[in-house]
């Protein structure tokens, strides 16, 4: 082989060796297997996550160990096979009711009559907390963490072809915010300060249209963004969550992947996770909204200031069947070892190799022209 071709071939090999072999973007890691998993919230004050499986609750500790929770005689064992979403109290004061939500109390949707909410305290004792009348079921729950709804518990349920949004105070007293919201379902979240004109509003997804809606305390509904993700039942945008402060420096996203037999997205009964680093490099910032689909767990980020911009984060088709909330927490991953990402980075050595490859290829081309 002529010398010029040898040099060019060497340059090409160096380019291939120094180029990331998998640049398809960030991807979910199947982290912990949990039977029937469909939601994850937290952390509690002790750092543990609370996970819902089929009619059961679990704690995931700092070592990544999954421990059954609320299993005693007065514990929780309800609505097996149903998507009884949950949330955990950060310890909030409801001024209008003159009382507090105790920190670390878990609130779970009750999906049998009378529809409502069950409270499970920090030591695993459960009791009926509130009844929600006039709904056909319940399909969403979140705490008002900013105070626009007076730090109450917010739940949603289908009614009259639309959705009822109800605020429940710390005495278990419900108040209807609106019974004319669009179709909503899945993981809900309240927008933090700084999220443009939607700050403090309840943000909820609609899998049928792909839109993300914001509901304010006066019952007004506005569209935050069109997700641009696939739409349809068991397919479209299912879950939202806001990126915690400090996430872009170090953090992890968690999402429940529920096993769903005989479905195009059969799931794995796994708690999924995703490292903050690759999505931060794509431009995800603290305070941004994340939204993911039920079918395939595709994900976008939405940044709102004067206007809102949508950015695709995970576009790779998967078999995941996402359910419940998206949880984007700051801090080191729970197991202490960082999750892996499918996007390779360019270390300093890689940059040197690319520079050398370009130089060798150029030399080969110059030799051929002689």
N, C-alpha and C positions, 0 to 999 in steps of 0.2 A: 504494500500500500504506500503511495507517495507520502512524503513527510508532511505536506500540507494537510492531507486528509487525516493523518494520524493526529496532528495537533487539533484539528477541528473536532474530531471524535472525542478526544480527551476533554476538550472544553465542554462539549455537550454532556458528557458523563458527569462532569463537575456540576453543571447546572442542575441536572436531574438529582444529583446527590444532595445538593444544598437547598432544593425547593421543597416545601412542605408536601408530604405524600398524601395528606388528607386535609384539604382546605375547604371542606364542605360546610364548615361553620360549627357553632356550638351544638352539643347534643346531650340529651338526658342520660344519666347513669342510673341503672336499676340498683338501688342501694340496699334497702332492707325489705325482706318478704314479710307481709302482714296479711293474714287471711281476711278476705272481704274488704280490704282497705278502700275508703272512698272520700276521706277528708283528713286534713292535717291543719292544726292551728297552734298558736303559742308564740314565744315560749312562756312557760310559767315563771314565777319569780326564782325558782331553783334551776332554770335553764332548760327544763325538759319540754319536749313537744308533746301535744296531745293528739292522738290519732284515733279515728273512728274506723272500726271494721264492721262486719255484719252483726249488729246488735251488741257490740262490745266496744270498750274503750281501752286504749293502750297508752303507756308513756314511753317515750324514747329518750334515754338519758345521754349524758355527755360522751359516753363511750360508744354510743350507737346501739345500746342494748334495748330490746323491746320487752317491756314488762306489762302484763295485764293490769288494768286499773279499774277500781270500783267494782270488785268482784264479790264483796261480802254480802250478807243477807239483806242489807239496805242499799246495795250497790245498783249498778245500771246494767240492764239486760232487756233491751227494748227494740221493737221494729226491725227484727232480723230480716235481712234481704232488702231493706229499704234505704234510701239515701237521706238519713236523718242528720243533716249537716249540723255543725256545732261551732261555737266560738268560746273564747276564754276571757274572763274579765281582767283587765289591767289594774282594776281598783279605781272606780270613777264615782264622783259625787253628782247626783241628779238634784239640782237646786229646787225644781218645782215640787218634787216629792219629799225633799228634806231628808234624804237617806243616801247610802252608798251601796254600790255593787262591791261585794267583798272580792279582794284580789285572789286570783287563781280559781274562783268558781267557774265551772264549765256549764254552758247553756246549750242544750241539745233540742233540736226540733222534735216535737211529738207528732208522729204521722198516723196516729189512729185517733178516733174520736174519744173525748173532745180534743180537737187539734189545739196545739199550743206548744209550750216550752217546758222542758224538764231541767232542773238545776242539780248539778253534781258538785258538792263542795270539795275542798282541797284534799280531804282524807277519804273521798270516795263514797260519801253518803248522798243518795239521790232523793229528790222530792219534786212533786208537781210545783211549777213556779207560776205559770200564767196560762190562760185559755184564750185562744184567738177565734172569735166567732165570725160567721159569714164568709168563710173561705172554703174552697173545695179541697184544699190540702195546704201544705207549707213547703216552700222550696228554696229558701234563702235566709241567712242570718248573719248579722255583723254588729259590732259595737260602734256607736258614735264616739270616736276618740277625740274629736276636735271641739265638741260642745254645741254645734249648730242645732242639734236635736236634743239639747240638754243632757248629753251623755247617756242617752237611753239605748236600750237594746232594740235593733231594727230587724224585723222579719218581713218576708214577702210570701204571698200565696196566690194561686190562681183564683179568679172570680170573674164571672160574666164575660169570658173571652179575653180578659185582660189580667191585671195584677193588682192586688191590694198591698199597700205598704203600711205597716203598723209599727208604732214606737211603743215600747214597754218600759215603764219606769222600774226603779228598784223595789217597789212594793208589788210588782206584778200586774200593774194596771195598764191595759192597752189603750192606745189612741190611734185611730185611723188617720194616716197622713193623706192618703189618696186611695181610692178604689178604682181608679181609671188609668193606671200606669200601663205601658205596653207589656207584652208577654216577656217575662223575665224568668231566669232560673239559674241556679248554681252558686258559685262562690261570689260573695259580695264584699265590698270594702268602702270605707269612707275616705274621701280624698283629703290629703294633708294640706296644711297651709302652703302656699306657693304653687298649687296646681291650677294656675290661671283662674278664670272666672268660676271654675267648678270646685274650688277649695271648700271643704266642709260638706259637700253633697254626697249622697249615697250613690255609688257607681255600681251598675249591674249590667250583665251581659244578656243578649238575646241570641240564642243559637240559630234561630230561624232566619233572622235578617242579617246577622253578623254585626249589628250595631251595639255600641256601648252607650248606655244611657246614664244621665245624672238626675237624681230626684232631690229636690230641696224641701225644707220643712213645710212650705206652703203647698206642697203637692205638685209644683211645676216640674215638668219633665223636659229635658233638653238632650240632644244627641252630642255626646263627647266626640265620637269618631265612628267611622265605618271601619271595622277591623280589617277588611280585605281578606279575611280568612274564609275557608270553606263554610258553607251554611247547611242547615238541615238538622232534624232531630237526631240525637246521638252523634252528631258530626261537628256542629258549629261551635262558636266561642262559648265556653262553659264557665270559665273561672277568671277572676281578676284578683290582683293584689298590688299594693304599693311598695316600692323599693325603700327599705329602711335607711335612715341616716347612717352613714358609714359603710354601706354595702359596697360602694365602688372601690373602697380600699381593701376590703376583705369581706366576703359574704357568700351565702348559698341560697339558691331557690329550691323549695320543696314542693312536690305535687304528687297527688295520689293517683296511681294507675290501677284501676279496678279490673279484675278478671271478669270478662263478660263473654261467656261461651256463645257460639253461633252468631258472632258479630264480626263485621269486616275489620273492626279494631278490637281483638279479643282481650287485650290487656294481660297483665302478669301478676296481679295482686302484690305490687311492689310500691314502696315509697321511693319516688324518683328524686334525684337531686341534680343541681347544675351549679357549677362554680361561677362566682361573680366575675372572674378575670376576663374570660373571653367575651362576655356580653358587655362588660364595661369598655373593653377596647372597641366595641362596635358603636359606642356612644350612649349606652344606658347610664342614667345619672340617678343619684339619690332623689327620691320623691316622684320618680316616673311611675306610670301605671304599666303593669304587665298584664297581658290577657292571653289565655291559652284555649285551644280547642279541646272538645271532648274526644273527637276522633283523631288520633294521631299525635296529640299534644304539641301541635304547631304553636308558636308563640310570637307575639309582637310586643313592642314597647311603645307607649304613647307619652310624649312630652308636651305639656301645656304651659304656655305663658300667655302672651297676647293672643296667640292662636295655638292649635294643637297639631302636632306632627306624628305620624305613625311610621314605625320602623320595624321591618321584619327581623326577627331574631333567630327563630328555629323554623326552618322551611323543609326539613328533611322528613319525608313520609315515614311513619313508624307504625307499629301495631298497638301502641299505647291507647288506653281508654281512660282519659283524664276525668276526674271528678273533684268537686269541692273547691276549696280555696287554693290560690297560689300564695306561697309564703316566702317572701324575699327578706332574709334576715342578715344583719351585719354580724361580723365576728368570724372566727375560725370555724371550719366544718366540724360537726359534732364528733366525728371519729378521730380527729386530729390529723388525718391524712387528707390532703386536698383532693376533691373530686377531679377526675380527668376530663378533658374536653377533646372533642374531635377536631378542633382547630389547632393546628401546630403553630408555634411561634417562631420568630426568626432570631435566634441567639446571635451574639457577636461573632462566633465562629462561622455561622452560616453566612453572615454578611461578607466575611473575608473570603469564603469559598466562592461565593457568587462573583466577587470582584476578580478573583483569580481565574474563574471560568471565562468571564467576559474577555479578560486580557489574552488568554490562550486562544479563544475562538478568533479574536481579532488578528492575532499573530498568524493563525492558520490561513485566514482569508487573505492577509497580505502576502503570504508565501505563494498562494495559488495565483495571485495576480502578477507575480514576477515573471 
